């Protein structure tokens, strides 16, 4: 802008010089009209010069104003930059302080957690100790109560049926019963023939599992032949020795054994194999010569291979789920077989005929229908 103004002034000066030269020439020619025209043009040029000078002064004033503003902005920028640098330094110091605080708090939190864990363990141990003390006291109280109500000091034995009823009515745990019966020194348990009437029809299994299984010195059981299956169950659970089961079976004098559906249900509810039960128990019954699984829904005859030679009669009539009759061929003492009609068995007719034929060739009498000699 200032360069343009200088250029205008330069051009204006040249024109003035030109006009001066022209005026001199015109003067020399004494031409009045030319002088008048030159004066008019000179006046106009002077006005233009004045306008340009005014514009120049305006620009100079604006320049000064802009320079002042620029100086103020520079000063403001310096102040803001100083403030910004101070804030950056303060933020850096704050960040470092927060890192230190965070590290310290993490360490303190770790120590607090360790202390809390140790405290919880200590409290748990104390609570367990208190619980054990309470349980011990409760057990001592229950044992004392059971001893006062059911224990005969003269014989060193408990009234087991009275004890069972009391424990049943008061929901006393099997553990307390077992601890209490440690004072019972009997070696032989005699059960009444009508045990169900003494303990309840549905409680015989529970009586064996809670009372009989808890007798510490038990060696033999007599009476109630139907209890063999329950004795077998607690034997398989490890509650009584095999010798107790053997002694129990040796006291049963029946000539025939009949597997009932209730016995099957008892074994299956305990997760035990019916075939293994028969293989174990029947050889232990000293006088049994006949075995019936009539209407028991048994599915296998594998147990027949383990039967002693004294077993001469087998009844498998009305057992539609038996798949294989060949185990009967392994019985050396078999003399009479009661079986269902061949067509009723879910086995191939040819296999059934082959087994029956081989049995007949060995002298075994095969009859259809069930025997009436089991009771």
JOGIVEN-V716444 format. One record per pair of residues at least 6 apart in sequence whose ideal C-beta (glycine too) atoms are under 6 Angstrom apart, sorted by the first residue. I is the first residue (numbers start at 0). J is the second residue. D is the distance in whole Angstrom. If there is no record, write none. Layout:
I_J_D, I_J_D
This chain:
0_58_6, 4_55_5, 7_51_6, 18_37_6, 22_37_5, 25_33_4, 25_34_6, 138_175_5, 141_171_6, 141_175_5, 142_179_5, 145_179_5, 149_157_5, 149_158_5, 149_161_5, 149_162_4, 150_157_5, 155_184_4, 156_183_6, 156_185_5, 157_183_5, 159_210_5, 160_197_5, 163_198_6, 163_206_6, 163_210_5, 166_176_6, 173_209_5, 176_209_5, 176_213_6, 177_213_4, 180_213_4, 180_214_6, 181_215_6, 183_214_6, 184_216_6, 186_216_5, 186_218_4, 187_219_5, 188_220_5, 189_221_5, 189_222_5, 190_222_4, 190_223_4, 191_197_6, 194_203_6, 194_223_5, 195_203_6, 198_206_5, 204_229_6, 207_229_4, 207_233_6, 208_233_6, 212_233_4, 212_238_3, 217_243_6, 219_246_4, 220_247_4, 221_250_5, 224_251_5, 228_262_5, 228_265_5, 230_244_5, 230_247_5, 231_276_6, 231_280_6, 232_269_5, 233_239_5, 234_244_5, 235_271_6, 245_283_5, 248_283_4, 248_284_5, 249_285_6, 251_284_6, 252_286_5, 254_286_6, 254_288_6, 255_289_4, 255_373_5, 256_287_5, 256_290_5, 257_291_4, 257_373_5, 258_292_5, 258_295_5, 260_295_6, 263_273_6, 263_295_6, 266_273_5, 266_276_5, 274_299_5, 274_301_5, 274_302_5, 277_302_4, 278_302_4, 278_305_4, 281_306_6, 282_307_5, 288_309_6, 288_311_5, 289_312_4, 290_310_6, 290_313_6, 291_314_4, 291_373_5, 292_315_6, 292_318_6, 293_314_5, 293_316_6, 293_317_6, 293_369_5, 294_317_5, 296_320_6, 297_318_6, 298_320_4, 300_326_4, 301_326_5, 303_326_4, 303_327_6, 303_330_5, 304_326_5, 304_329_4, 306_330_6, 308_331_5, 308_332_4, 309_332_6, 310_332_6, 311_332_5, 311_334_4, 312_335_4, 313_336_5, 314_337_4, 314_369_6, 314_370_5, 315_338_5, 316_337_5, 316_338_6, 316_339_5, 316_368_6, 316_369_4, 324_354_4, 325_354_6, 328_357_6, 333_363_5, 335_364_5, 336_363_6, 336_365_5, 337_366_5, 337_369_6, 337_370_5, 340_367_6, 341_348_6, 341_351_4, 344_351_6, 355_365_5, 358_365_6
